[in-house]
């Protein structure tokens, strides 16, 4: 290999390491120690589109607006008006209460399935990049969403373990990280069990205590959530941090352990930085903001950058007696020779990716 080719090999390795330096050290350490736990919110599902470009899933507000229309179709005008009033006040849980009560029974279950249990064949596969990228961060995911987007995009989707708040044995294994297969915990319910969706005030009170004396239905799930808040590093993706019940649990754990919890992290669009930081500050939460420039590819690139922390290894050029030089223009391709010594497996994924992007890799 020519000297200029050696330059490309080592220089690209160092560049990749430097790209990681903009990430918080605690975040990188959590990823390397397998303590990073993505918590996926509605923004991820809302990035998915159907063939033809329409959104595959509604936002919470859109879901309730559709429920209002369904109530009118059932001549439940009073309930429809109550839903409208509470939507105007941005009181989504109260709006959901009257939507549920007005459509109660099979009409409600049919409604939520039509809204959330969509056919995978109707989805534009190119819009699944974000949930696919998230799986690169961990084999364990928590989601606040009801849909199947994370199951669709799991690299081992045939064996993915789907957990709800009644899956007591699986919740215990999720807490200890002992599940054999990749796993998704639907913290607020799963569309395949529509009766257990946490959407109304009653549903939220089944998981989050209203007071210290409250008796809750999903005790095991709450205990696991509290343990994970304390022992893992949460990375909020697609979350606006407006779920007051979840934030209250985060703050409660901080108080119990004298702020010895976290830091946790949230990925935030640059235009929402100020509002999210204000929300974090007003709630006194130990959550650090990581900014991305735009939705779509820039957000996916940021997640892949975080994932690549595990692939980047610092190279000691002096120890290898290699002296980087400026590459001659005549060298337009790189012949990369790799090896995996016994009991010392190497990771070349990032390097291959960067060389391929530059069109320099000799096949």
C-alpha positions in Angstrom: 0.0 0.0 0.0 1.4 3.4 -0.9 2.0 6.1 1.7 -0.8 8.2 0.4 -3.2 5.3 0.7 -2.2 4.8 4.3 -3.0 8.5 4.8 -6.6 7.9 3.7 -7.0 4.9 6.0 -5.8 6.6 9.2 -7.1 10.0 8.4 -10.7 8.9 7.8 -10.6 6.9 11.1 -9.5 10.1 13.0 -12.2 12.2 11.2 -14.9 9.8 12.3 -13.7 10.1 15.9 -13.7 13.9 15.7 -17.3 13.8 14.5 -18.2 12.1 17.7 -16.6 14.8 19.9 -19.7 17.0 19.5 -21.8 14.5 21.4 -21.9 14.6 25.3 -19.5 12.3 26.9 -22.1 10.8 29.2 -24.2 9.9 26.2 -21.3 8.2 24.5 -20.4 6.3 27.7 -24.0 5.1 28.1 -24.0 3.8 24.5 -20.7 2.0 24.9 -22.0 0.4 28.2 -25.3 -0.7 26.6 -27.1 1.6 29.1 -28.7 3.9 26.4 -32.4 3.3 26.1 -34.4 5.1 23.3 -37.8 6.4 24.3 -39.8 6.9 21.1 -42.6 9.4 20.8 -45.3 10.4 18.3 -42.9 12.4 16.1 -41.3 9.1 14.8 -44.7 7.6 13.8 -45.7 10.9 12.2 -42.6 10.8 10.0 -44.0 7.8 8.2 -46.1 8.2 5.1 -48.4 6.1 3.0 -47.7 5.5 -0.7 -48.8 8.8 -2.3 -47.4 10.9 0.5 -50.2 11.2 3.0 -49.2 10.7 6.7 -49.7 7.1 7.8 -50.6 8.0 11.4 -52.4 11.0 13.0 -51.1 13.2 15.7 -52.9 13.0 19.0 -54.9 16.1 18.1 -55.8 14.8 14.7 -56.9 11.5 16.2 -59.3 13.4 18.5 -60.5 15.6 15.7 -61.3 12.5 13.7 -63.1 11.2 16.8 -65.2 14.4 16.9 -66.2 13.7 13.3 -67.1 10.1 14.1 -69.3 11.3 17.0 -71.2 13.6 14.7 -71.6 10.7 12.3 -73.2 8.7 15.2 -75.4 11.8 16.0 -73.6 12.2 19.3 -73.6 16.0 18.9 -73.2 16.9 22.6 -70.1 14.6 23.0 -68.7 16.0 19.7 -69.1 19.5 21.1 -67.4 18.6 24.3 -64.4 17.1 22.4 -64.2 20.3 20.4 -64.2 22.5 23.5 -61.5 20.6 25.3 -59.4 20.5 22.1 -59.6 24.3 22.0 -58.2 24.3 25.6 -55.5 21.8 24.5 -56.8 19.4 27.2 -56.4 16.3 25.1 -57.0 13.8 27.9 -60.4 15.3 28.7 -61.2 15.4 25.0 -60.3 11.7 24.8 -62.6 11.0 27.7 -65.6 12.3 26.0 -64.6 10.7 22.6 -64.3 7.4 24.3 -67.6 7.7 26.2 -69.5 8.8 23.1 -68.1 6.0 20.9 -67.9 3.4 23.8 -67.9 -0.2 22.8 -67.2 -1.7 19.4 -67.6 1.6 17.7 -64.7 3.0 19.7 -62.5 0.0 19.0 -63.3 0.0 15.3 -62.5 3.7 15.2 -59.0 3.4 16.8 -58.1 0.4 14.7 -59.0 2.3 11.5 -56.8 5.2 12.7 -53.8 3.3 14.0 -53.8 -0.3 12.8 -53.0 0.4 9.2 -51.8 -2.1 6.6 -48.0 -2.3 6.2 -48.5 -2.7 2.4 -50.0 0.8 2.3 -46.8 2.4 3.8 -44.1 4.0 1.7 -41.0 2.0 2.6 -38.7 4.9 2.0 -40.4 6.8 4.9 -39.3 4.2 7.4 -35.6 5.4 7.7 -36.1 7.0 11.1 -37.5 4.0 13.0 -34.9 1.8 11.2 -32.1 4.0 12.4 -33.4 4.0 16.0 -33.0 0.2 16.1 -29.2 0.8 15.6 -29.0 2.4 19.0 -30.4 -0.5 21.1 -32.1 -3.9 21.1 -34.5 -2.5 23.6 -36.9 0.3 22.9 -39.7 2.0 24.9 -42.4 3.7 22.9 -45.3 6.0 23.8 -47.0 5.1 20.4 -49.7 2.6 19.9 -48.8 1.6 16.3 -46.6 -1.2 14.9 -43.9 1.0 13.2 -41.1 -0.2 15.4 -42.1 -3.8 14.9 -42.2 -3.3 11.1 -38.6 -1.9 11.1 -36.9 -4.2 13.5 -33.9 -6.0 11.8 -35.2 -9.2 13.4 -38.9 -8.5 13.0 -39.9 -12.1 12.9 -38.7 -12.5 16.5 -39.3 -9.1 18.0 -40.8 -9.3 21.5 -43.8 -6.9 21.9 -44.4 -6.0 25.6 -47.4 -4.3 27.1 -48.1 -3.4 30.7 -49.6 -6.8 31.5 -46.5 -8.7 30.3 -45.1 -9.1 33.8 -42.5 -11.8 33.1 -41.3 -9.9 30.0 -41.2 -6.6 31.8 -38.9 -8.2 34.4 -36.6 -9.5 31.7 -36.7 -6.1 29.9 -35.5 -4.5 33.1 -32.6 -6.8 33.5 -31.8 -6.9 29.8 -32.1 -10.7 29.6 -34.6 -11.0 26.8 -33.2 -13.1 24.0 -34.8 -11.2 21.1 -35.1 -7.4 20.3 -38.0 -5.9 22.3 -40.4 -3.0 22.2 -42.3 -2.0 25.3 -45.5 -0.1 24.5 -45.7 2.0 27.7 -49.1 3.5 26.8 -50.6 0.5 25.1 -50.5 -1.3 21.8 -53.1 -1.3 19.0 -53.3 -5.1 18.9 -54.9 -4.8 22.4 -57.1 -1.8 21.8 -58.9 -2.2 25.2 -55.7 -1.4 27.0 -54.7 1.9 25.3 -53.7 4.7 27.7 -55.5 7.6 26.2 -58.2 8.9 28.6 -57.7 10.2 32.2 -58.8 6.8 33.5 -56.2 5.1 31.4 -53.4 7.3 32.6 -54.4 6.7 36.2 -54.0 3.0 35.6 -50.2 3.6 35.2 -49.4 6.9 36.9 -50.5 7.5 40.5 -52.6 10.6 41.1 -51.3 10.7 44.7 -49.1 8.7 47.1 -52.1 6.7 48.3 -53.3 5.8 44.7 -53.8 2.2 43.9 -52.7 1.7 40.3 -53.5 -1.2 37.9 -50.1 -1.5 36.2 -47.9 -1.7 39.3 -45.3 -3.9 37.7 -44.9 -1.6 34.7 -44.5 1.5 37.0 -41.9 -0.2 39.0 -39.9 -1.2 35.9 -40.2 2.4 34.5 -38.9 3.9 37.7 -36.0 1.5 37.8 -35.1 2.3 34.2 -35.3 6.1 34.9 -32.7 5.5 37.7 -30.4 3.0 36.1 -30.4 3.7 32.4 -29.8 6.8 30.2 -33.0 7.7 28.3 -32.8 9.2 24.8 -36.1 10.8 23.9 -36.7 10.7 20.1 -39.8 12.2 18.5 -40.9 13.5 21.9 -42.1 17.1 22.7 -41.8 16.4 26.5 -45.4 17.5 27.0 -46.5 14.2 28.7 -46.9 15.6 32.2 -47.5 12.2 33.9 -44.2 10.8 32.5 -42.3 14.0 33.4 -43.7 13.8 36.9 -42.2 10.3 37.3 -38.8 11.5 36.1 -38.9 14.4 38.6 -40.1 12.1 41.4 -37.1 9.9 40.9 -34.8 12.9 40.9 -36.2 14.0 44.2 -36.0 10.6 45.8 -32.4 10.2 44.9 -31.2 13.8 45.5 -30.9 14.6 41.8 -28.7 11.5 41.3 -30.6 10.5 38.2 -29.5 11.0 34.6 -28.6 13.0 32.7 -31.2 11.9 30.1 -31.2 13.4 26.6 -33.8 14.6 24.0 -33.3 15.2 20.3 -34.9 18.5 19.4 -35.4 20.4 16.2 -33.6 23.7 16.2 -36.8 25.7 15.9 -38.2 24.1 19.1 -35.0 24.4 21.2 -36.1 27.4 23.3 -39.6 26.0 24.1 -38.2 22.5 25.0 -35.4 24.0 27.2 -38.0 26.2 28.9 -40.2 23.1 29.6 -37.1 21.2 31.0 -36.1 24.2 33.2 -39.6 24.9 34.5 -39.9 21.2 35.6 -36.3 21.1 37.0 -35.5 18.0 34.9 -32.0 16.6 34.3 -32.5 16.3 30.6 -30.0 17.7 28.1 -31.0 18.9 24.7 -29.3 17.7 21.5 -30.2 19.8 18.5 -30.8 18.6 14.9 -31.2 21.0 11.9 -34.1 19.5 10.0 -36.5 16.5 10.0 -35.8 13.7 7.6 -32.3 12.9 6.6 -30.5 15.3 9.1 -32.3 13.6 12.0 -31.5 10.1 10.7 -27.9 11.2 10.2 -27.7 12.4 13.9 -29.0 9.0 15.1 -26.5 7.2 13.0 -23.8 9.4 14.3 -24.7 8.5 17.8 -24.8 4.8 16.8 -21.4 5.1 15.3 -19.8 5.9 18.6 -19.4 2.1 19.2 -17.6 1.8 15.8 -15.0 4.5 16.2 -11.7 3.5 17.6 -8.9 6.0 18.4 -5.7 5.3 16.3 -2.3 5.9 17.8 -0.3 6.8 14.6 3.0 7.2 16.5 2.8 3.7 17.9 2.2 2.3 14.5 5.1 4.4 13.0 2.8 5.9 10.4 3.4 9.4 9.2 0.3 11.0 7.5 1.1 12.9 4.4 -1.0 14.8 1.9 -2.3 12.4 -0.7 -1.2 12.9 -4.3 -3.9 13.7 -6.7 -3.1 10.7 -8.8 -4.4 8.4 -6.0 -8.1 8.4 -6.6 -9.0 5.0 -5.1 -8.2 3.2 -1.8 -7.3 -0.4 -1.4 -8.3 -1.2 2.1 -6.8 -4.3 3.7 -8.5 -5.4 6.9 -8.0 -8.1 9.4 -9.8 -9.7 12.4 -7.2 -11.3 14.6 -8.4 -14.2 16.9 -10.0 -12.8 20.1 -9.6 -9.3 18.8 -12.4 -8.7 16.4 -12.3 -5.3 14.7 -15.1 -3.0 13.6 -14.7 -1.5 10.1 -18.3 -0.5 9.5 -17.8 3.3 9.8 -14.7 3.3 7.7 -16.3 1.3 4.9 -19.3 3.7 4.9 -17.1 6.8 4.7 -15.0 5.5 1.9 -18.1 4.4 0.0 -19.6 7.9 0.4 -16.4 9.4 -1.1 -16.3 6.9 -4.0 -12.8 6.0 -3.0 -13.2 2.3 -2.1 -11.8 -0.3 -4.5 -14.2 -3.2 -4.7 
